[in-house]
Amino acid sequence: MKIKGPKIWPWMFKKEIIILYYGLRDKRTAVIAGLPVIISVIYLLSPIDLIPDFIPFFGYIDDFIVISLLLNLSIRLLPGEVREESLLKASRHQKKLALIFFLIVIFFIALLAGIFFFTRYLINK
């Protein structure tokens, strides 16, 4: 009997990433399931966009929509058993992963502040 898990919606971006982390590490997952993830990373880092980023609001919204659709496609390409197990693992480790994401955000804020003050120091020197 198949257990019906909660649905995954496009605005659950953080949960999608966690599910993909566990799902793509599983040996039962085909390589094709990882291709949309690779394409989404390339699209995110690429200077070519559907709507240029300098257009206020819409420039970043298209990135979010395209990437969330590609990640959702990648989750759908996971085998059913792997997807369910990954969803359960993500739910079990949710507090631990929330702390890790918080620490990553703090790290990047500190890194950006360090870069800012270092370049300011170099310019004023």
JOWOFEN-V684741 format. One record per residue. N is the residue number from 0. RES is the residue in one letter. OMEGA is omega in whole degrees, -180 to 180 (* if undefined). D_FIRST is the distance of its C-alpha to the first C-alpha in Angstrom with 1 decimal. Layout:
N:RES:OMEGA:D_FIRST ; N:RES:OMEGA:D_FIRST
This chain:
0:M:-178:0.0 ; 1:K:178:3.8 ; 2:I:180:6.4 ; 3:K:-180:9.4 ; 4:G:178:12.4 ; 5:P:179:16.0 ; 6:K:178:17.8 ; 7:I:-179:20.5 ; 8:W:-178:23.9 ; 9:P:-179:27.0 ; 10:W:176:28.9 ; 11:M:-172:26.5 ; 12:F:-178:28.6 ; 13:K:180:28.5 ; 14:K:177:24.8 ; 15:E:-179:24.5 ; 16:I:180:26.9 ; 17:I:179:25.1 ; 18:I:178:21.7 ; 19:L:178:23.7 ; 20:Y:-180:25.5 ; 21:Y:-177:22.5 ; 22:G:-178:20.8 ; 23:L:177:24.1 ; 24:R:-179:24.8 ; 25:D:-178:21.7 ; 26:K:-180:22.7 ; 27:R:-178:19.8 ; 28:T:177:21.2 ; 29:A:-179:23.6 ; 30:V:-177:27.1 ; 31:I:179:26.9 ; 32:A:-180:24.6 ; 33:G:-178:27.6 ; 34:L:177:30.2 ; 35:P:177:29.7 ; 36:V:179:30.1 ; 37:I:179:33.3 ; 38:I:180:34.6 ; 39:S:177:34.1 ; 40:V:178:36.0 ; 41:I:179:38.7 ; 42:Y:-179:38.9 ; 43:L:-177:39.2 ; 44:L:-177:42.0 ; 45:S:176:43.7 ; 46:P:180:46.9 ; 47:I:-180:45.9 ; 48:D:173:44.0 ; 49:L:175:43.3 ; 50:I:-177:45.2 ; 51:P:-175:47.7 ; 52:D:-178:47.1 ; 53:F:175:50.6 ; 54:I:-175:49.8 ; 55:P:176:49.0 ; 56:F:-174:45.4 ; 57:F:180:44.2 ; 58:G:180:44.8 ; 59:Y:180:42.2 ; 60:I:180:39.7 ; 61:D:176:39.3 ; 62:D:-179:38.4 ; 63:F:-178:35.7 ; 64:I:-178:34.2 ; 65:V:-178:34.3 ; 66:I:180:32.9 ; 67:S:177:30.1 ; 68:L:178:29.1 ; 69:L:178:29.3 ; 70:L:177:27.2 ; 71:N:176:24.5 ; 72:L:179:24.7 ; 73:S:177:24.3 ; 74:I:179:21.1 ; 75:R:178:19.8 ; 76:L:176:20.9 ; 77:L:174:18.8 ; 78:P:-175:15.9 ; 79:G:-180:12.6 ; 80:E:-179:11.6 ; 81:V:180:15.2 ; 82:R:180:15.4 ; 83:E:179:12.6 ; 84:E:179:14.4 ; 85:S:178:17.7 ; 86:L:178:17.0 ; 87:L:178:16.2 ; 88:K:180:19.3 ; 89:A:179:21.4 ; 90:S:-180:20.5 ; 91:R:-175:21.4 ; 92:H:-173:24.6 ; 93:Q:-179:25.7 ; 94:K:179:28.9 ; 95:K:-179:30.0 ; 96:L:176:29.6 ; 97:A:177:31.4 ; 98:L:179:34.3 ; 99:I:178:34.3 ; 100:F:178:34.5 ; 101:F:179:37.2 ; 102:L:177:39.2 ; 103:I:179:38.8 ; 104:V:178:40.2 ; 105:I:179:43.1 ; 106:F:-179:43.8 ; 107:F:176:44.2 ; 108:I:178:46.3 ; 109:A:179:48.5 ; 110:L:178:48.7 ; 111:L:177:49.8 ; 112:A:178:52.3 ; 113:G:178:53.6 ; 114:I:179:54.1 ; 115:F:-177:55.8 ; 116:F:177:58.2 ; 117:F:178:58.9 ; 118:T:176:59.8 ; 119:R:177:61.9 ; 120:Y:180:63.7 ; 121:L:-180:64.3 ; 122:I:-178:65.7 ; 123:N:-178:68.0 ; 124:K:*:69.3
